[in-house]
Amino acid sequence: MDQKKIDRINELARKAKEQELTPEEAEERAQLRAEYVAAFKRNLVASLESIRVVDDDGNKTPLKKRNLQ
């Protein structure tokens, strides 16, 4: 997500504190937030996938996915 979109999210957040957003602005904010959250999740997953656990023998093992349900 580029800085321009993040700035727009922040602009809409400041405006929402001062006055009510128009339906179009509220929809734009929701879409931008969803895009931001998706980008955050992709970056987090990529970071976690690059982590390796090293045991006492020096063997490197990737983290395993867990089902938390």
C-alpha positions as CSV (number, residue, x, y, z in Angstrom):
1,M,0.0,0.0,0.0
2,D,1.5,3.3,-1.0
3,Q,1.9,6.3,1.3
4,K,-0.7,8.3,-0.6
5,K,-3.5,5.9,0.4
6,I,-2.3,5.8,4.0
7,D,-2.4,9.6,4.1
8,R,-6.0,9.5,2.7
9,I,-7.0,7.0,5.5
10,N,-5.6,9.3,8.1
11,E,-7.3,12.3,6.5
12,L,-10.7,10.6,6.5
13,A,-10.1,9.5,10.2
14,R,-9.4,13.1,11.2
15,K,-12.5,14.3,9.3
16,A,-14.6,11.7,10.9
17,K,-13.6,13.0,14.4
18,E,-14.7,16.5,13.4
19,Q,-17.9,15.8,11.5
20,E,-19.8,12.9,10.0
21,L,-18.5,11.5,6.8
22,T,-20.6,11.4,3.6
23,P,-21.7,7.9,2.5
24,E,-19.2,8.1,-0.3
25,E,-16.4,9.0,2.1
26,A,-17.4,6.2,4.5
27,E,-17.3,3.7,1.7
28,E,-13.9,4.9,0.6
29,R,-12.6,4.7,4.1
30,A,-13.9,1.1,4.5
31,Q,-12.3,0.1,1.2
32,L,-9.0,1.7,2.1
33,R,-9.0,0.1,5.5
34,A,-9.7,-3.3,4.0
35,E,-6.8,-2.9,1.6
36,Y,-4.5,-1.8,4.4
37,V,-5.5,-4.8,6.6
38,A,-4.9,-7.1,3.6
39,A,-1.5,-5.7,2.9
40,F,-0.6,-5.9,6.6
41,K,-1.6,-9.5,6.7
42,R,0.4,-10.4,3.6
43,N,3.5,-8.7,5.1
44,L,3.0,-10.5,8.4
45,V,2.7,-13.9,6.7
46,A,5.8,-13.3,4.6
47,S,7.7,-12.4,7.7
48,L,6.6,-15.4,9.6
49,E,7.3,-17.7,6.6
50,S,10.9,-16.5,6.6
51,I,11.5,-17.4,10.3
52,R,13.5,-20.6,11.0
53,V,13.9,-22.2,14.4
54,V,17.4,-23.5,15.1
55,D,17.6,-26.5,17.4
56,D,20.6,-27.5,19.6
57,D,22.2,-29.5,16.7
58,G,22.0,-26.5,14.4
59,N,19.1,-27.8,12.2
60,K,16.9,-25.1,10.8
61,T,13.2,-25.8,10.8
62,P,10.5,-23.5,9.4
63,L,7.6,-22.5,11.6
64,K,4.6,-24.8,11.2
65,K,1.1,-23.4,10.5
66,R,-1.4,-24.1,13.3
67,N,-5.1,-24.3,13.0
68,L,-6.4,-22.2,15.9
69,Q,-10.0,-23.0,15.6
